[in-house]
Amino acid sequence: MASAPLVGTALGALAVVVLSSADARAQGLSEGTLQGDIVDGETGDDVAGVMVTATSPALLGKLTSVSDAEGRYRIDGLPPGTYTLSFVREGFSAEPISDIQVRAGVTLRFDAVVYKEGAAMYGTGTASSVVKVAATAPVVDVGSTQTGGTINADITRRVPLVAPGGKGGANRSFESAAQAMPQVQNDSYGASVNGATSVENQYVIDGVSVNNTAYGYLGSPLSLEFIEELGVVTGGYMPEYGRSMGGLLNVVTKSGGNEFHGSVFGSAAPGFLEGDRAQAPNVGSAIRVQQELNYVQDLGFELGGPILPDTLWFYVGADLAQTSFKLTRTLYRADGTEIRGTDQEFFAEGTAMQAIAKLTWLANADNRVSFTLFATPATSGGAGRYGIDPALGEPENLTLEGAYDALAHQYRSGAVDAQIKWQSALLDRKLRFDTSLGYHDEQGGRFPSDGSVVGGTEGLAGVPRVSFRRSNPGFHGITDFEELPANAGCDEPGIDAAELCPVTTYQAGGPDFLSLQQFTSVQGRHVTTYMTDLFGLHVVKAGAEVGYGTYDNLRTYSGGRRFRDTTSGSLFTDNRQYGFMVGPDSAHLMEDGLQWKSSQLFVGGFLQDSWTAFDVVTVNLGVRWDNQWLFAGDGSQFLALPNQLSPRAGVIFDPFQAGKSKLFASYARYYEQVPLDISDRSGSSEPQLLSGRPAAVCDPTDIKQATGSCMDDANRIALNGPESPNQKWIVTGGGRTAVDPNLQVPSSDEVMVGGELEVFRDARVAATYTRRWINVAIEDMSRDEANTYFIGNPGYGIATDFDKAVRDYDAVTVLFHKQWSEGWLGQASYTYSMLRGNYAGLFRPETEQLDPNINSDFDLKSLTVNRGGALPFDRNHQFKTFAAREFEAAHDTKFTLGGGASAISGAPTNYLGSHALYGGDEVFILPRGSGERLPWVFSGDVHGGFTITPVKGHALEFTVDVFNVFNFQAATLVDETYTEADVNPLQNCQQGVRDSCTVDDLGKLQYADSTPYDQLDNNQNFGQPLEFQAPRTVRLGLRWSF
């Protein structure tokens, strides 16, 4: 097989990397750097031979540097934390400088002016042994052009972040906190950065990527409780960081120390303190659901300290969190009156456990080793409860338009991660090596609510889903599916057009799509750093990385298929089932599902130089080289994506030569790390078939008929023309998908310009302009309306007849940031941005379809019409601010007040219809963004804390966080389904312009068979709110620290 030599080569390379040295990502992102000049305060001359020593509670041992002939020093490899610098020359002592805040991935210039007390300073003619240092701690990163921000305990303990009830709210996942940074907003699966979808980000914990190997989202949602620092890098980064077309979210976990320290903590957000929720009207349907928070609570601990002081540290922690939502389902008549006695209460509940253990060992002054192990298992649903979708972080069904058995599932998710890192230095730390090896093992699964086996025939796993959507001549009545009280005042069962208690859609039968999944990856990385003088200071880095990942996926539909009726209600199709044709009108159906184990291999490297000349200009130049190979379930190579060359360049100008300001510009190319979903579905084959039978002979809600008359070949009707060898079957998915031999790797380019200025101690202002655009995308396409597919680049190669993928992002951001000092902190930002194109990214926000590189955007030519316009995350205005202040009430008591506020303009909306083959919300009836924009979303949050210290070294802290204090309830999602009917997109309303139709042209709409559209098929709920911003919630916290 084609994969064998490549796998062997890669495993050999992995061994070399692990045994030689270093971690490309850990070196740059997990640690910070201090550098600067030392000059004589009297003469202004450079002072050579000064030993500069950095110490910190976060640093095991100490790190030193000796100033060179030009007075320069540089200390890198500093874990984030608060540092003290001391300066000593020829046995002279010095006054240390403290409270220097080092951030991961950031280079700070800390110049020192030294004075010898004695004759030179005071004219006494004698010299003492004291060297005085005059300097202030810097805040401007003078070494790079990267943008973003840092979140650490100074912020998370004083500012209300990560509201309970949202994604990651129970454990306070780090990804959910990233939204506080400019140019970051939440999307369905995480944090969208600079217009890219969240699954295009790179997520890194202690130097190891924790992306889900199949879909790209965060696979290990570690709690902020165990994190020393979160770095949110939005752009402008050097080639040592790669495999991302979005941003970089980098986590540095906590370590032990030379003193024992720890805490026991807990929090609770009780539902009775929640503000009133707005209720979606669900016009045209008898079913309405009110969601309420029942509770969110967690309890945990952490402990760190020395095993051997100054030699071996440990850190451990654990947290158990529980989330519960209450869903009240009530039936209403069409006139809006409630049907008494129909209230039903359901709960969506989940439990998440987290644990971490870390060892840090200082073998000697030049060799350090760390080992980190953490786990994040979670479960939800079952036993009469609905599940909480781990990818979306919300109850799995918010409309409850169906029976519990059909809508409810059990979910299991979580990962175990292990990482070991070795750091070594030579030549007075001018030469550094960093070595790491990481392993990520993630589990996932969607199971029937009764826990029956995926792919089995017992229990709900053996019951097919039945989806009802009849709209013409009218909708079903709720009485077609449920028994109501005698005085309900609803339609009689079985009528063609319910008027009193209609339902637009209804799900019956079994739980539909089920899966059992495992995602693994092993990674090794190497970076060598060398510092030298050649017309200025050069910091040269060269690195390599290699990894191997797998995706084992068993997927099936309960009962082997999903039945769906047509909008006329006269026909049932099995529009989702696995199977393939073995002869004319002879099908083999895969009743127990489909399973493949696909894999990937990536090998990369980089070379970069950061050259600082005359303490004025820093030039960063480099290139990254990546290669990725994806293998199908049979082990054969499916995609080869080699020679991804990513040039990066940046220039930083320090106009005052003091490390307190900079002007910068950068260019970068970023490549996508293609997730394995494409290899599983398109590379390994996902054969699917569709057939139809009259509703008169098939009632699939009756399990006997579902497995009897509904499956009788004699009852299947002809769906194809007389020329087709298959009259009764439509092939909607086949064997392995063909691939363009000249396939290009998805990439985006970015240009940035900006500046920063320290305005007073520990505070800076910044302004940036960012332009980012994609060059090409990978998607699956079909020229024959789903009979055959191929993988290519839309608009290029063999797909030049398809529209090019376009996503253009422009943003201007202004920022004020004051880090924690003198008892307060604060940040305020405003971003104006535009996001235009026909390609949102690796998932489809309109349907939340997550199939990276094989979403439906370009599948059929009929689907590409009207896709261009304002993309879903085109929110033009974003104001964000947070601040905190601490007050000493007495020697053993203090108060903390914090808060945050945001104002974000609304996203665009659309007119969507159903596609004959692809189903609901796949047709853009009008050009993207033709609907009214959503309203602005305003929110204000507050934090209050009270801390007492009853005994020295022990503190008891009470906190309260109130989110959305004023209980604003703006609509965040509206019903964009103009019709459930299969229709054609409107086009060519202006001669020669395809995507030119407007709302005034809706009268020209046609069904998929080109007959005139009937307004009776309009969705009565179109344009109505489906979701609102989260209501006011209150989180109460208690922490004992020691």
Buried (B, 14 or more C-beta within 10 A) or exposed (E): EEBEEBBEEBBEBBEEBBEEBBBBBBBBBBBBBBBBBBBBBEEEEBBBEBBBBBBBBBBBBBBBBBBBEBBBBBBBBBBBBBBBBBBBBEEBEBEBBEBBBBBBBBBBBBBBBBBBBBEBBEEEEEEBEEBBBEBBBBBBBBBBBBBBBBBBBBBBBBBBBBBBBBBBBBBBBBBBBBBBBBBBBBBBBBBBBBBBBBBBBBBBBBBBBBBBBBBBBBBBBBBBBBBBBBBBBBBBBBBBBBBBBBBBBBBBBBBBBBEEBBBBBBBBBBBEBBBEBBBBBBBBBBBBBBBBBBBBBBBBBBBBBBEEEEBBBBBBBBBBBBBBBBBBBBBBBBEEEEBEEBEEEBBBBBBBBBBBBBBBBBEEEBEBBBBBBBBBBBBBBBEEBBBBBBBBBBBBBBBBBBBBBBBBBBBBBBBBBBBBBBBBBEEEBBBBBBBBBBBBBBBBBBBBBBEBBBBBBEBBBBBBBBBBBBBBEBBBBBBBBBEBEEEBBBBEBEBEBBBBBBBBBBBBBBBBEBBBBBBBBBBBBBBBBBBEEEEBBBBBBBBBBBBBBBBBBBBBBBBBBBBBBBBEBEBBBBBBBBBBBEEEBEBEBBBBBBBBBBBBBBBBBBBBBBBBEEBEEBBBBBBBBBBBBBBBBBBBBBBBBEEBEBEBBBBBBBEEBBBBBBBBBBBBBBBBBBBBBBBBBBBBBBBBBBBBBEBEBBBBBBBEBBBEBBBEEEBBEEBBEEEBEBBBBBBBBBEBBBBBEEBBBBBBBBBBBBBBBBBEBBBBBBEBEBBBBBBBBBBBBBBEBBEBBBBBBBBBBBBEEBBBBBBBBBBBBBBBBBBBBEEBBBBBBBBEBBBBBBBBBBBBBBBEBBBBBBBBBBBBBBBBBBBBBBBBBBBBEBBBBBBBBBEEEEEEEBEBBBBBBBBBBBBBBBBBBBBBBBBBBBBBBBBBBBBEBBBBBBBBBBBBBBBBBEEEEEBBBEBBBBBBBEBBBBBBBBBBBBBBBBBBBBBEBEEEEBBBBEEEBBEBBEBBEEEEBBEEBBBBBBBBBBBBBBBBBBBBBBBBBE
